């Protein structure tokens, strides 16, 4: 039984009486242990303990959830027998002792392996020597039958029985020797002291009477009592040390949990900061790319307007010179059959100056005017650069190649992780001047080089 409680003591403690909290008990029997002999002072809780064990067993076998801990294991008993309380009866001519003996007789006739036997103050109500002898025989018999037995006693002779009989183990309910108050903590393996003389002294019995009583206690009993007092003191020290270690362990676990929580929080914050930084970097790249595309669009529009203006101005000037030359040479060319064709401005100038050469020729029509030629490279290397570093270089190389009327451009970005290659392809996909692009031939760089072809 782990964290067992008497069923009548499971209600929440009274908030006005905080000192009345119920103390749970642990009772664990080894495979070779059948009998538990519980000793200790009066009002220490011995009778409540064996009653609780019997009630918990009967509740479990009746389908009622008993007030025990989750690690508890209760066997199914074939019978539960109890001799608890005073059964004397005037009507039945039974004294206290004879009533107990009658119950013990019935138990011996019926109890065996698989039985639960509860005996309160076994061996009491008669001469201690004879009562102790009867109790010894009773407990040894039940132990041989493998009946699970819990018995309480104040007899010193029975306290030595556990050391002499296999299957019998001592237990006690701890008692505060300083305040002479019970703590109700069950301690298995150690017999308890009765504290009879100590309680009598506290209740005001004359010291002279107590001195006589102490001298009357047999020397062996006094030695055993002193030994038990030493064991109890040592046990209290161990309990205090255990509580201190448990408190330290709880504090360390609490600190470790707090550190784990802080580490988790810091990790989450670090991931959030990195994600925000990456998001801001992506937004900045997208904004810069959009700005550059818009700027290139405006530049292309401006260049188109400039070319159109230059073409129109050139055409107007050519028409003016032709008309003027025709007017000046109208007389000289009279009688000649007009001919159609193209003339250069230099020929028109010679005509205006009276040059004899007035022949027309038919050169190919002039092409549209272009801005001055730009020295553009046919290849750009971006290896080893970050995306933010490579972007302006790539955009400039594309602009220079277009202005220089290059048919294509080689962009060397390497293989690596593929991030730079992906970025290059994203820029090329959004550039309207690009006709197509793709990887170079295996012998010319393969996937480490992208070849860009521009629109005519």
Secondary structure, DSSP 4 states (H G I P E B T S, - for coil): --SB--GGG-SPPPTT-GGG----B-----TT--EEEEE--TTSSHHHHHHHHHHHHHHHHTTPPPS--TT------SEEEEE-S---BTTTTB-HHHHHHHHHHHHHHH--TTEEEEESSTT-SS-HHHHHHHHHHHHHHHHHTT-EEEEEE--HHHHTHHHHSTTEEEEEEEEETTTTEEEEEEEETSPPP--HHHHHHHTT--HHHHHHHHHHS-HHHHHHHHHHHHHHHHHHHHHHHHHHHHHHHHHHHHHHHHHHHHHHHHHHHHHHHHHHHHHHHHHHHHHHHHHHHHHHHHHHHHHHHHHHHHHHHHHHHHHHHHHHHHHHTTTTTTTSPP---B--HHHHHHHHTT-S----B-PPPPPPP-PPP----SEEE-TT--HHHHHHHHHHHHHHHHHTT-SEEEEE--STTSHHHHHHHHHHHH-TTEEEEEEPPGGGTGGGEEEEEE--
